[in-house]
Amino acid sequence: MSDIYSILSSAYTATPTTAASNTPYTNVDAASYQGTWSGTYSTNNQKFQLTISQVNGFRAQVKYQSGSTVQYQSVLIKDNSFRIGDTKFSLNANGGATVGTVITSPVDGSTTLIQGSATMDS
């Protein structure tokens, strides 16, 4: 039993940690985020849509939809981006957004990152 703990302990200490952002949460411009964003992943040409609502300070409600996947989540916006499930939404300086989603293979557990651009619907 102690062997399992030593293996887990060494694996935990050997795994690099992701550097956390040192910037504080600050209020965002609600008009820059709020609305329906649509786009297509460049890797597989699959369409996606994010509906961002109730932006208040740095909090928002988000609905993500791609194919048969639909997710609802409260998010925190920091550094012009937020995560919903395995998807990250990042606002660009030009008013568009980049969306990246990690897909995990059910067969072997490998992961693939697919990315796309999104624009706010009028």
Backbone atoms as SQL, in Angstrom:
CREATE TABLE atoms (id INTEGER PRIMARY KEY, chain TEXT, resi INTEGER, resn TEXT, atom TEXT, x REAL, y REAL, z REAL);
INSERT INTO atoms VALUES
  (1, 'A', 1, 'MET', 'N', 0.819, -1.189, 0.000),
  (2, 'A', 1, 'MET', 'CA', 0.000, 0.000, 0.000),
  (3, 'A', 1, 'MET', 'C', 0.862, 1.252, 0.000),
  (4, 'A', 2, 'SER', 'N', 1.975, 1.199, 0.722),
  (5, 'A', 2, 'SER', 'CA', 2.840, 2.372, 0.757),
  (6, 'A', 2, 'SER', 'C', 3.469, 2.637, -0.602),
  (7, 'A', 3, 'ASP', 'N', 3.639, 1.580, -1.420),
  (8, 'A', 3, 'ASP', 'CA', 4.189, 1.766, -2.762),
  (9, 'A', 3, 'ASP', 'C', 3.278, 2.626, -3.622),
  (10, 'A', 4, 'ILE', 'N', 1.985, 2.437, -3.495),
  (11, 'A', 4, 'ILE', 'CA', 1.022, 3.231, -4.266),
  (12, 'A', 4, 'ILE', 'C', 1.138, 4.702, -3.889),
  (13, 'A', 5, 'TYR', 'N', 1.229, 4.977, -2.593),
  (14, 'A', 5, 'TYR', 'CA', 1.339, 6.355, -2.141),
  (15, 'A', 5, 'TYR', 'C', 2.640, 7.006, -2.585),
  (16, 'A', 6, 'SER', 'N', 3.728, 6.237, -2.568),
  (17, 'A', 6, 'SER', 'CA', 4.996, 6.813, -3.011),
  (18, 'A', 6, 'SER', 'C', 4.980, 7.087, -4.509),
  (19, 'A', 7, 'ILE', 'N', 4.326, 6.214, -5.283),
  (20, 'A', 7, 'ILE', 'CA', 4.210, 6.436, -6.731),
  (21, 'A', 7, 'ILE', 'C', 3.369, 7.685, -7.001),
  (22, 'A', 8, 'LEU', 'N', 2.238, 7.778, -6.326),
  (23, 'A', 8, 'LEU', 'CA', 1.380, 8.949, -6.502),
  (24, 'A', 8, 'LEU', 'C', 2.084, 10.220, -6.060),
  (25, 'A', 9, 'SER', 'N', 2.806, 10.143, -4.968),
  (26, 'A', 9, 'SER', 'CA', 3.516, 11.317, -4.467),
  (27, 'A', 9, 'SER', 'C', 4.598, 11.777, -5.434),
  (28, 'A', 10, 'SER', 'N', 5.360, 10.832, -5.969),
  (29, 'A', 10, 'SER', 'CA', 6.431, 11.220, -6.902),
  (30, 'A', 10, 'SER', 'C', 5.855, 11.739, -8.209),
  (31, 'A', 11, 'ALA', 'N', 4.750, 11.147, -8.667),
  (32, 'A', 11, 'ALA', 'CA', 4.117, 11.633, -9.901),
  (33, 'A', 11, 'ALA', 'C', 3.547, 13.029, -9.687),
  (34, 'A', 12, 'TYR', 'N', 2.986, 13.284, -8.521),
  (35, 'A', 12, 'TYR', 'CA', 2.401, 14.586, -8.227),
  (36, 'A', 12, 'TYR', 'C', 3.471, 15.666, -8.169),
  (37, 'A', 13, 'THR', 'N', 4.595, 15.365, -7.544),
  (38, 'A', 13, 'THR', 'CA', 5.652, 16.361, -7.438),
  (39, 'A', 13, 'THR', 'C', 6.399, 16.544, -8.749),
  (40, 'A', 14, 'ALA', 'N', 6.397, 15.521, -9.621),
  (41, 'A', 14, 'ALA', 'CA', 7.104, 15.614, -10.898),
  (42, 'A', 14, 'ALA', 'C', 6.293, 16.335, -11.966),
  (43, 'A', 15, 'THR', 'N', 4.986, 16.418, -11.767),
  (44, 'A', 15, 'THR', 'CA', 4.125, 17.055, -12.747),
  (45, 'A', 15, 'THR', 'C', 4.245, 18.565, -12.640),
  (46, 'A', 16, 'PRO', 'N', 4.575, 19.241, -13.759),
  (47, 'A', 16, 'PRO', 'CA', 4.673, 20.703, -13.692),
  (48, 'A', 16, 'PRO', 'C', 3.300, 21.318, -13.497),
  (49, 'A', 17, 'THR', 'N', 3.266, 22.347, -12.693),
  (50, 'A', 17, 'THR', 'CA', 2.003, 23.044, -12.467),
  (51, 'A', 17, 'THR', 'C', 1.857, 24.178, -13.466),
  (52, 'A', 18, 'THR', 'N', 0.640, 24.480, -13.827),
  (53, 'A', 18, 'THR', 'CA', 0.366, 25.582, -14.731),
  (54, 'A', 18, 'THR', 'C', 0.489, 26.890, -13.964),
  (55, 'A', 19, 'ALA', 'N', 1.180, 27.834, -14.540),
  (56, 'A', 19, 'ALA', 'CA', 1.360, 29.122, -13.873),
  (57, 'A', 19, 'ALA', 'C', 0.025, 29.859, -13.820),
  (58, 'A', 20, 'ALA', 'N', -0.365, 30.250, -12.651),
  (59, 'A', 20, 'ALA', 'CA', -1.612, 30.983, -12.476),
  (60, 'A', 20, 'ALA', 'C', -1.399, 32.445, -12.829),
  (61, 'A', 21, 'SER', 'N', -2.438, 33.061, -13.317),
  (62, 'A', 21, 'SER', 'CA', -2.376, 34.482, -13.634),
  (63, 'A', 21, 'SER', 'C', -2.346, 35.281, -12.338),
  (64, 'A', 22, 'ASN', 'N', -1.489, 36.279, -12.291),
  (65, 'A', 22, 'ASN', 'CA', -1.389, 37.119, -11.100),
  (66, 'A', 22, 'ASN', 'C', -2.291, 38.340, -11.170),
  (67, 'A', 23, 'THR', 'N', -3.027, 38.491, -12.270),
  (68, 'A', 23, 'THR', 'CA', -3.903, 39.645, -12.396),
  (69, 'A', 23, 'THR', 'C', -5.197, 39.406, -11.619),
  (70, 'A', 24, 'PRO', 'N', -5.720, 40.447, -10.992),
  (71, 'A', 24, 'PRO', 'CA', -6.972, 40.279, -10.243),
  (72, 'A', 24, 'PRO', 'C', -8.178, 40.261, -11.188),
  (73, 'A', 25, 'TYR', 'N', -9.283, 39.734, -10.691),
  (74, 'A', 25, 'TYR', 'CA', -10.529, 39.812, -11.452),
  (75, 'A', 25, 'TYR', 'C', -10.978, 41.266, -11.466),
  (76, 'A', 26, 'THR', 'N', -11.328, 41.764, -12.641),
  (77, 'A', 26, 'THR', 'CA', -11.820, 43.132, -12.763),
  (78, 'A', 26, 'THR', 'C', -13.081, 43.127, -13.606),
  (79, 'A', 27, 'ASN', 'N', -13.907, 44.140, -13.411),
  (80, 'A', 27, 'ASN', 'CA', -15.137, 44.251, -14.179),
  (81, 'A', 27, 'ASN', 'C', -14.823, 44.383, -15.667),
  (82, 'A', 28, 'VAL', 'N', -15.657, 43.754, -16.493),
  (83, 'A', 28, 'VAL', 'CA', -15.469, 43.799, -17.937),
  (84, 'A', 28, 'VAL', 'C', -16.587, 44.625, -18.565),
  (85, 'A', 29, 'ASP', 'N', -16.375, 45.032, -19.805),
  (86, 'A', 29, 'ASP', 'CA', -17.403, 45.731, -20.571),
  (87, 'A', 29, 'ASP', 'C', -18.411, 44.699, -21.047),
  (88, 'A', 30, 'ALA', 'N', -19.601, 44.723, -20.463),
  (89, 'A', 30, 'ALA', 'CA', -20.615, 43.719, -20.764),
  (90, 'A', 30, 'ALA', 'C', -20.954, 43.662, -22.250),
  (91, 'A', 31, 'ALA', 'N', -20.969, 44.799, -22.926),
  (92, 'A', 31, 'ALA', 'CA', -21.332, 44.842, -24.345),
  (93, 'A', 31, 'ALA', 'C', -20.325, 44.090, -25.215),
  (94, 'A', 32, 'SER', 'N', -19.077, 43.979, -24.763),
  (95, 'A', 32, 'SER', 'CA', -18.054, 43.265, -25.529),
  (96, 'A', 32, 'SER', 'C', -18.284, 41.762, -25.526),
  (97, 'A', 33, 'TYR', 'N', -18.968, 41.247, -24.521),
  (98, 'A', 33, 'TYR', 'CA', -19.157, 39.801, -24.376),
  (99, 'A', 33, 'TYR', 'C', -20.591, 39.361, -24.656),
  (100, 'A', 34, 'GLN', 'N', -21.548, 40.130, -24.146),
  (101, 'A', 34, 'GLN', 'CA', -22.939, 39.699, -24.130),
  (102, 'A', 34, 'GLN', 'C', -23.521, 39.574, -25.522),
  (103, 'A', 35, 'GLY', 'N', -24.126, 38.425, -25.791),
  (104, 'A', 35, 'GLY', 'CA', -24.742, 38.165, -27.089),
  (105, 'A', 35, 'GLY', 'C', -24.475, 36.739, -27.525),
  (106, 'A', 36, 'THR', 'N', -24.791, 36.465, -28.770),
  (107, 'A', 36, 'THR', 'CA', -24.581, 35.133, -29.338),
  (108, 'A', 36, 'THR', 'C', -23.381, 35.169, -30.259),
  (109, 'A', 37, 'TRP', 'N', -22.433, 34.287, -30.011),
  (110, 'A', 37, 'TRP', 'CA', -21.213, 34.165, -30.789),
  (111, 'A', 37, 'TRP', 'C', -21.276, 32.874, -31.598),
  (112, 'A', 38, 'SER', 'N', -20.979, 32.956, -32.885),
  (113, 'A', 38, 'SER', 'CA', -21.003, 31.777, -33.751),
  (114, 'A', 38, 'SER', 'C', -19.676, 31.633, -34.463),
  (115, 'A', 39, 'GLY', 'N', -19.310, 30.401, -34.734),
  (116, 'A', 39, 'GLY', 'CA', -18.075, 30.157, -35.451),
  (117, 'A', 39, 'GLY', 'C', -17.968, 28.720, -35.906),
  (118, 'A', 40, 'THR', 'N', -16.816, 28.406, -36.496),
  (119, 'A', 40, 'THR', 'CA', -16.551, 27.073, -37.015),
  (120, 'A', 40, 'THR', 'C', -15.136, 26.681, -36.616),
  (121, 'A', 41, 'TYR', 'N', -14.980, 25.447, -36.144),
  (122, 'A', 41, 'TYR', 'CA', -13.648, 24.945, -35.832),
  (123, 'A', 41, 'TYR', 'C', -12.906, 24.698, -37.132),
  (124, 'A', 42, 'SER', 'N', -11.665, 25.181, -37.228),
  (125, 'A', 42, 'SER', 'CA', -10.892, 25.060, -38.466),
  (126, 'A', 42, 'SER', 'C', -10.443, 23.629, -38.726),
  (127, 'A', 43, 'THR', 'N', -10.309, 22.823, -37.692),
  (128, 'A', 43, 'THR', 'CA', -9.818, 21.459, -37.846),
  (129, 'A', 43, 'THR', 'C', -10.841, 20.533, -38.496),
  (130, 'A', 44, 'ASN', 'N', -12.097, 20.595, -38.025),
  (131, 'A', 44, 'ASN', 'CA', -13.101, 19.642, -38.511),
  (132, 'A', 44, 'ASN', 'C', -14.334, 20.314, -39.121),
  (133, 'A', 45, 'ASN', 'N', -14.307, 21.628, -39.280),
  (134, 'A', 45, 'ASN', 'CA', -15.413, 22.403, -39.860),
  (135, 'A', 45, 'ASN', 'C', -16.736, 22.244, -39.120),
  (136, 'A', 46, 'GLN', 'N', -16.681, 21.871, -37.853),
  (137, 'A', 46, 'GLN', 'CA', -17.900, 21.758, -37.049),
  (138, 'A', 46, 'GLN', 'C', -18.264, 23.129, -36.509),
  (139, 'A', 47, 'LYS', 'N', -19.548, 23.454, -36.587),
  (140, 'A', 47, 'LYS', 'CA', -20.021, 24.753, -36.110),
  (141, 'A', 47, 'LYS', 'C', -20.244, 24.717, -34.611),
  (142, 'A', 48, 'PHE', 'N', -20.094, 25.880, -33.983),
  (143, 'A', 48, 'PHE', 'CA', -20.352, 26.016, -32.553),
  (144, 'A', 48, 'PHE', 'C', -21.013, 27.358, -32.299),
  (145, 'A', 49, 'GLN', 'N', -21.630, 27.481, -31.130),
  (146, 'A', 49, 'GLN', 'CA', -22.299, 28.724, -30.754),
  (147, 'A', 49, 'GLN', 'C', -22.214, 28.890, -29.242),
  (148, 'A', 50, 'LEU', 'N', -21.879, 30.094, -28.816),
  (149, 'A', 50, 'LEU', 'CA', -21.885, 30.434, -27.402),
  (150, 'A', 50, 'LEU', 'C', -22.849, 31.591, -27.199),
  (151, 'A', 51, 'THR', 'N', -23.735, 31.468, -26.238),
  (152, 'A', 51, 'THR', 'CA', -24.647, 32.547, -25.873),
  (153, 'A', 51, 'THR', 'C', -24.229, 33.030, -24.491),
  (154, 'A', 52, 'ILE', 'N', -23.791, 34.277, -24.440),
  (155, 'A', 52, 'ILE', 'CA', -23.307, 34.861, -23.187),
  (156, 'A', 52, 'ILE', 'C', -24.339, 35.875, -22.711),
  (157, 'A', 53, 'SER', 'N', -24.797, 35.716, -21.486),
  (158, 'A', 53, 'SER', 'CA', -25.832, 36.607, -20.958),
  (159, 'A', 53, 'SER', 'C', -25.521, 36.950, -19.504),
  (160, 'A', 54, 'GLN', 'N', -26.283, 37.868, -18.965),
  (161, 'A', 54, 'GLN', 'CA', -26.205, 38.290, -17.566),
  (162, 'A', 54, 'GLN', 'C', -24.772, 38.626, -17.146),
  (163, 'A', 55, 'VAL', 'N', -24.072, 39.368, -18.011),
  (164, 'A', 55, 'VAL', 'CA', -22.709, 39.788, -17.667),
  (165, 'A', 55, 'VAL', 'C', -22.804, 40.853, -16.589),
  (166, 'A', 56, 'ASN', 'N', -22.207, 40.568, -15.447),
  (167, 'A', 56, 'ASN', 'CA', -22.259, 41.473, -14.308),
  (168, 'A', 56, 'ASN', 'C', -20.892, 41.458, -13.643),
  (169, 'A', 57, 'GLY', 'N', -20.170, 42.579, -13.730),
  (170, 'A', 57, 'GLY', 'CA', -18.812, 42.626, -13.198),
  (171, 'A', 57, 'GLY', 'C', -17.912, 41.755, -14.047),
  (172, 'A', 58, 'PHE', 'N', -17.431, 40.661, -13.481),
  (173, 'A', 58, 'PHE', 'CA', -16.613, 39.707, -14.231),
  (174, 'A', 58, 'PHE', 'C', -17.278, 38.331, -14.281),
  (175, 'A', 59, 'ARG', 'N', -18.573, 38.281, -13.971),
  (176, 'A', 59, 'ARG', 'CA', -19.331, 37.031, -14.003),
  (177, 'A', 59, 'ARG', 'C', -20.298, 37.045, -15.174),
  (178, 'A', 60, 'ALA', 'N', -20.606, 35.839, -15.689),
  (179, 'A', 60, 'ALA', 'CA', -21.560, 35.736, -16.790),
  (180, 'A', 60, 'ALA', 'C', -22.173, 34.331, -16.808),
  (181, 'A', 61, 'GLN', 'N', -23.296, 34.220, -17.483),
  (182, 'A', 61, 'GLN', 'CA', -23.946, 32.933, -17.732),
  (183, 'A', 61, 'GLN', 'C', -23.670, 32.582, -19.197),
  (184, 'A', 62, 'VAL', 'N', -23.265, 31.336, -19.466),
  (185, 'A', 62, 'VAL', 'CA', -22.896, 30.949, -20.820),
  (186, 'A', 62, 'VAL', 'C', -23.570, 29.637, -21.197),
  (187, 'A', 63, 'LYS', 'N', -24.035, 29.601, -22.436),
  (188, 'A', 63, 'LYS', 'CA', -24.545, 28.367, -23.041),
  (189, 'A', 63, 'LYS', 'C', -23.643, 28.060, -24.225),
  (190, 'A', 64, 'TYR', 'N', -23.048, 26.864, -24.241),
  (191, 'A', 64, 'TYR', 'CA', -22.180, 26.421, -25.333),
  (192, 'A', 64, 'TYR', 'C', -22.892, 25.301, -26.079),
  (193, 'A', 65, 'GLN', 'N', -22.866, 25.389, -27.405),
  (194, 'A', 65, 'GLN', 'CA', -23.541, 24.392, -28.222),
  (195, 'A', 65, 'GLN', 'C', -22.670, 24.066, -29.426),
  (196, 'A', 66, 'SER', 'N', -22.400, 22.762, -29.619),
  (197, 'A', 66, 'SER', 'CA', -21.651, 22.295, -30.777),
  (198, 'A', 66, 'SER', 'C', -22.101, 20.873, -31.060),
  (199, 'A', 67, 'GLY', 'N', -22.695, 20.674, -32.227),
  (200, 'A', 67, 'GLY', 'CA', -23.236, 19.356, -32.539),
  (201, 'A', 67, 'GLY', 'C', -24.315, 19.001, -31.536),
  (202, 'A', 68, 'SER', 'N', -24.207, 17.822, -30.929),
  (203, 'A', 68, 'SER', 'CA', -25.200, 17.395, -29.940),
  (204, 'A', 68, 'SER', 'C', -24.811, 17.809, -28.521),
  (205, 'A', 69, 'THR', 'N', -23.670, 18.466, -28.367),
  (206, 'A', 69, 'THR', 'CA', -23.212, 18.902, -27.050),
  (207, 'A', 69, 'THR', 'C', -23.810, 20.250, -26.688),
  (208, 'A', 70, 'VAL', 'N', -24.465, 20.309, -25.540),
  (209, 'A', 70, 'VAL', 'CA', -25.012, 21.558, -25.014),
  (210, 'A', 70, 'VAL', 'C', -24.600, 21.640, -23.552),
  (211, 'A', 71, 'GLN', 'N', -23.966, 22.763, -23.184),
  (212, 'A', 71, 'GLN', 'CA', -23.531, 22.975, -21.806),
  (213, 'A', 71, 'GLN', 'C', -23.975, 24.348, -21.327),
  (214, 'A', 72, 'TYR', 'N', -24.369, 24.425, -20.064),
  (215, 'A', 72, 'TYR', 'CA', -24.713, 25.684, -19.416),
  (216, 'A', 72, 'TYR', 'C', -23.785, 25.840, -18.218),
  (217, 'A', 73, 'GLN', 'N', -23.271, 27.063, -18.013),
  (218, 'A', 73, 'GLN', 'CA', -22.363, 27.253, -16.883),
  (219, 'A', 73, 'GLN', 'C', -22.247, 28.725, -16.514),
  (220, 'A', 74, 'SER', 'N', -22.072, 28.983, -15.226),
  (221, 'A', 74, 'SER', 'CA', -21.688, 30.306, -14.752),
  (222, 'A', 74, 'SER', 'C', -20.174, 30.383, -14.879),
  (223, 'A', 75, 'VAL', 'N', -19.658, 31.488, -15.422),
  (224, 'A', 75, 'VAL', 'CA', -18.222, 31.612, -15.650),
  (225, 'A', 75, 'VAL', 'C', -17.685, 32.878, -15.005),
  (226, 'A', 76, 'LEU', 'N', -16.381, 32.895, -14.785),
  (227, 'A', 76, 'LEU', 'CA', -15.655, 34.072, -14.334),
  (228, 'A', 76, 'LEU', 'C', -14.746, 34.504, -15.469),
  (229, 'A', 77, 'ILE', 'N', -14.818, 35.775, -15.846),
  (230, 'A', 77, 'ILE', 'CA', -14.018, 36.299, -16.952),
  (231, 'A', 77, 'ILE', 'C', -12.762, 36.933, -16.373),
  (232, 'A', 78, 'LYS', 'N', -11.616, 36.483, -16.875),
  (233, 'A', 78, 'LYS', 'CA', -10.330, 37.011, -16.417),
  (234, 'A', 78, 'LYS', 'C', -9.370, 37.011, -17.596),
  (235, 'A', 79, 'ASP', 'N', -8.612, 38.069, -17.744),
  (236, 'A', 79, 'ASP', 'CA', -7.652, 38.203, -18.839),
  (237, 'A', 79, 'ASP', 'C', -8.342, 38.031, -20.199),
  (238, 'A', 80, 'ASN', 'N', -9.538, 38.591, -20.339),
  (239, 'A', 80, 'ASN', 'CA', -10.337, 38.550, -21.577),
  (240, 'A', 80, 'ASN', 'C', -10.741, 37.146, -22.001),
  (241, 'A', 81, 'SER', 'N', -10.809, 36.200, -21.065),
  (242, 'A', 81, 'SER', 'CA', -11.198, 34.841, -21.434),
  (243, 'A', 81, 'SER', 'C', -11.914, 34.143, -20.285),
  (244, 'A', 82, 'PHE', 'N', -12.555, 33.030, -20.622),
  (245, 'A', 82, 'PHE', 'CA', -13.193, 32.177, -19.629),
  (246, 'A', 82, 'PHE', 'C', -13.255, 30.763, -20.171),
  (247, 'A', 83, 'ARG', 'N', -13.528, 29.822, -19.287),
  (248, 'A', 83, 'ARG', 'CA', -13.672, 28.418, -19.672),
  (249, 'A', 83, 'ARG', 'C', -15.079, 27.948, -19.359),
  (250, 'A', 84, 'ILE', 'N', -15.590, 27.113, -20.251),
  (251, 'A', 84, 'ILE', 'CA', -16.851, 26.413, -20.017),
  (252, 'A', 84, 'ILE', 'C', -16.601, 24.959, -20.397),
  (253, 'A', 85, 'GLY', 'N', -16.565, 24.096, -19.410),
  (254, 'A', 85, 'GLY', 'CA', -16.229, 22.693, -19.648),
  (255, 'A', 85, 'GLY', 'C', -14.818, 22.576, -20.213),
  (256, 'A', 86, 'ASP', 'N', -14.674, 21.893, -21.335),
  (257, 'A', 86, 'ASP', 'CA', -13.382, 21.709, -21.994),
  (258, 'A', 86, 'ASP', 'C', -13.112, 22.780, -23.042),
  (259, 'A', 87, 'THR', 'N', -13.883, 23.855, -23.030),
  (260, 'A', 87, 'THR', 'CA', -13.780, 24.901, -24.040),
  (261, 'A', 87, 'THR', 'C', -13.299, 26.203, -23.423),
  (262, 'A', 88, 'LYS', 'N', -12.402, 26.887, -24.124),
  (263, 'A', 88, 'LYS', 'CA', -11.920, 28.189, -23.678),
  (264, 'A', 88, 'LYS', 'C', -12.292, 29.233, -24.726),
  (265, 'A', 89, 'PHE', 'N', -12.880, 30.327, -24.269),
  (266, 'A', 89, 'PHE', 'CA', -13.281, 31.462, -25.098),
  (267, 'A', 89, 'PHE', 'C', -12.349, 32.614, -24.764),
  (268, 'A', 90, 'SER', 'N', -11.689, 33.184, -25.789),
  (269, 'A', 90, 'SER', 'CA', -10.780, 34.316, -25.580),
  (270, 'A', 90, 'SER', 'C', -11.160, 35.447, -26.515),
  (271, 'A', 91, 'LEU', 'N', -11.440, 36.606, -25.953),
  (272, 'A', 91, 'LEU', 'CA', -11.792, 37.788, -26.736),
  (273, 'A', 91, 'LEU', 'C', -10.537, 38.375, -27.363),
  (274, 'A', 92, 'ASN', 'N', -10.593, 38.681, -28.665),
  (275, 'A', 92, 'ASN', 'CA', -9.461, 39.284, -29.379),
  (276, 'A', 92, 'ASN', 'C', -9.539, 40.799, -29.312),
  (277, 'A', 93, 'ALA', 'N', -8.446, 41.443, -29.620),
  (278, 'A', 93, 'ALA', 'CA', -8.401, 42.903, -29.638),
  (279, 'A', 93, 'ALA', 'C', -9.253, 43.482, -30.766),
  (280, 'A', 94, 'ASN', 'N', -9.479, 42.706, -31.841),
  (281, 'A', 94, 'ASN', 'CA', -10.242, 43.210, -32.983),
  (282, 'A', 94, 'ASN', 'C', -11.749, 42.993, -32.844),
  (283, 'A', 95, 'GLY', 'N', -12.216, 42.538, -31.683),
  (284, 'A', 95, 'GLY', 'CA', -13.647, 42.362, -31.454),
  (285, 'A', 95, 'GLY', 'C', -14.152, 40.972, -31.751),
  (286, 'A', 96, 'GLY', 'N', -13.314, 40.104, -32.271),
  (287, 'A', 96, 'GLY', 'CA', -13.684, 38.711, -32.494),
  (288, 'A', 96, 'GLY', 'C', -13.251, 37.874, -31.304),
  (289, 'A', 97, 'ALA', 'N', -13.330, 36.564, -31.464),
  (290, 'A', 97, 'ALA', 'CA', -12.928, 35.674, -30.380),
  (291, 'A', 97, 'ALA', 'C', -12.295, 34.412, -30.948),
  (292, 'A', 98, 'THR', 'N', -11.448, 33.813, -30.141),
  (293, 'A', 98, 'THR', 'CA', -10.865, 32.513, -30.456),
  (294, 'A', 98, 'THR', 'C', -11.455, 31.513, -29.484),
  (295, 'A', 99, 'VAL', 'N', -11.869, 30.368, -30.011),
  (296, 'A', 99, 'VAL', 'CA', -12.458, 29.322, -29.186),
  (297, 'A', 99, 'VAL', 'C', -11.644, 28.048, -29.394),
  (298, 'A', 100, 'GLY', 'N', -11.230, 27.452, -28.301),
  (299, 'A', 100, 'GLY', 'CA', -10.489, 26.195, -28.360),
  (300, 'A', 100, 'GLY', 'C', -11.159, 25.161, -27.486),
  (301, 'A', 101, 'THR', 'N', -11.275, 23.937, -27.994),
  (302, 'A', 101, 'THR', 'CA', -11.905, 22.853, -27.251),
  (303, 'A', 101, 'THR', 'C', -10.992, 21.637, -27.266),
  (304, 'A', 102, 'VAL', 'N', -10.853, 21.008, -26.114),
  (305, 'A', 102, 'VAL', 'CA', -10.073, 19.781, -26.008),
  (306, 'A', 102, 'VAL', 'C', -11.023, 18.602, -26.163),
  (307, 'A', 103, 'ILE', 'N', -10.716, 17.746, -27.125),
  (308, 'A', 103, 'ILE', 'CA', -11.511, 16.545, -27.385),
  (309, 'A', 103, 'ILE', 'C', -10.721, 15.350, -26.855),
  (310, 'A', 104, 'THR', 'N', -11.350, 14.525, -26.023),
  (311, 'A', 104, 'THR', 'CA', -10.708, 13.333, -25.483),
  (312, 'A', 104, 'THR', 'C', -11.254, 12.106, -26.193),
  (313, 'A', 105, 'SER', 'N', -10.364, 11.285, -26.718),
  (314, 'A', 105, 'SER', 'CA', -10.753, 10.065, -27.424),
  (315, 'A', 105, 'SER', 'C', -11.278, 9.040, -26.426),
  (316, 'A', 106, 'PRO', 'N', -12.475, 8.496, -26.665),
  (317, 'A', 106, 'PRO', 'CA', -12.990, 7.473, -25.758),
  (318, 'A', 106, 'PRO', 'C', -12.247, 6.141, -25.905),
  (319, 'A', 107, 'VAL', 'N', -11.501, 5.972, -26.985),
  (320, 'A', 107, 'VAL', 'CA', -10.802, 4.713, -27.242),
  (321, 'A', 107, 'VAL', 'C', -9.520, 4.609, -26.439),
  (322, 'A', 108, 'ASP', 'N', -8.638, 5.621, -26.582),
  (323, 'A', 108, 'ASP', 'CA', -7.337, 5.524, -25.929),
  (324, 'A', 108, 'ASP', 'C', -7.058, 6.653, -24.937),
  (325, 'A', 109, 'GLY', 'N', -7.982, 7.587, -24.774),
  (326, 'A', 109, 'GLY', 'CA', -7.811, 8.667, -23.816),
  (327, 'A', 109, 'GLY', 'C', -6.923, 9.802, -24.290),
  (328, 'A', 110, 'SER', 'N', -6.482, 9.754, -25.541),
  (329, 'A', 110, 'SER', 'CA', -5.647, 10.832, -26.066),
  (330, 'A', 110, 'SER', 'C', -6.480, 12.096, -26.247),
  (331, 'A', 111, 'THR', 'N', -5.819, 13.242, -26.202),
  (332, 'A', 111, 'THR', 'CA', -6.521, 14.508, -26.331),
  (333, 'A', 111, 'THR', 'C', -6.057, 15.263, -27.566),
  (334, 'A', 112, 'THR', 'N', -6.985, 16.013, -28.145),
  (335, 'A', 112, 'THR', 'CA', -6.710, 16.832, -29.316),
  (336, 'A', 112, 'THR', 'C', -7.340, 18.202, -29.099),
  (337, 'A', 113, 'LEU', 'N', -6.609, 19.247, -29.431),
  (338, 'A', 113, 'LEU', 'CA', -7.129, 20.610, -29.332),
  (339, 'A', 113, 'LEU', 'C', -7.637, 21.047, -30.703),
  (340, 'A', 114, 'ILE', 'N', -8.912, 21.441, -30.751),
  (341, 'A', 114, 'ILE', 'CA', -9.454, 22.026, -31.987),
  (342, 'A', 114, 'ILE', 'C', -9.760, 23.476, -31.706),
  (343, 'A', 115, 'GLN', 'N', -9.471, 24.333, -32.680),
  (344, 'A', 115, 'GLN', 'CA', -9.656, 25.768, -32.500),
  (345, 'A', 115, 'GLN', 'C', -10.464, 26.364, -33.636),
  (346, 'A', 116, 'GLY', 'N', -11.101, 27.477, -33.333),
  (347, 'A', 116, 'GLY', 'CA', -11.865, 28.195, -34.337),
  (348, 'A', 116, 'GLY', 'C', -12.016, 29.642, -33.935),
  (349, 'A', 117, 'SER', 'N', -12.513, 30.411, -34.882),
  (350, 'A', 117, 'SER', 'CA', -12.781, 31.833, -34.639),
  (351, 'A', 117, 'SER', 'C', -14.269, 32.036, -34.541),
  (352, 'A', 118, 'ALA', 'N', -14.665, 33.016, -33.733),
  (353, 'A', 118, 'ALA', 'CA', -16.074, 33.314, -33.541),
  (354, 'A', 118, 'ALA', 'C', -16.314, 34.812, -33.708),
  (355, 'A', 119, 'THR', 'N', -17.502, 35.142, -34.195),
  (356, 'A', 119, 'THR', 'CA', -17.927, 36.536, -34.292),
  (357, 'A', 119, 'THR', 'C', -19.286, 36.647, -33.634),
  (358, 'A', 120, 'MET', 'N', -19.556, 37.853, -33.129),
  (359, 'A', 120, 'MET', 'CA', -20.851, 38.080, -32.497),
  (360, 'A', 120, 'MET', 'C', -21.897, 38.303, -33.566),
  (361, 'A', 121, 'ASP', 'N', -23.027, 37.584, -33.426),
  (362, 'A', 121, 'ASP', 'CA', -24.134, 37.743, -34.360),
  (363, 'A', 121, 'ASP', 'C', -24.789, 39.112, -34.162),
  (364, 'A', 122, 'SER', 'N', -25.259, 39.671, -35.225),
  (365, 'A', 122, 'SER', 'CA', -25.898, 41.003, -35.142),
  (366, 'A', 122, 'SER', 'C', -27.302, 40.925, -34.597);
